[in-house]
Amino acid sequence: MAAEKNFENRVKKFLKDRGSYFIKYWGGAAYTKSGVPDILASIDGCFFGIEDKAEKGKPSLLQIVHLEKIRKSGGYGVLLYPKDFEQFKAWVEHKSRDHPWYVGNVELQKQWKQRLEKE
């Protein structure tokens, strides 16, 4: 859990340093909705849901479904691992839905969804 928290802090610092608005969302507490991404952000006027994971972290099916809903509504739903952080930071500068990194991230989410639906 400490590895994920450390990574989350790096993501939040990056967002803060570039002047983005964001909140850390704690799901599962009283009056909160489960599966909502860890970080909800406005980056250059675009809505982001960022689910950050430690290197070997496993998302829940509900987390993947929320990221998918964010994408379908016009926002960016990202499943972010430490190994992808530098690519994520570079991608944020342009935010293209056709960018290879983002396309690959969406594909990764689809693969997780298929695996999790079988469990």
PyMOL commands that set and color helices and strands:
alter all, ss='L'
color gray80, all
select helices_A, chain A and resi 2-17+61-72+82-92+100-118
alter helices_A, ss='H'
color red, helices_A
select strands_A, chain A and resi 21-24+39-43+46-52+76-80
alter strands_A, ss='S'
color yellow, strands_A
deselect
rebuild
show_as cartoon
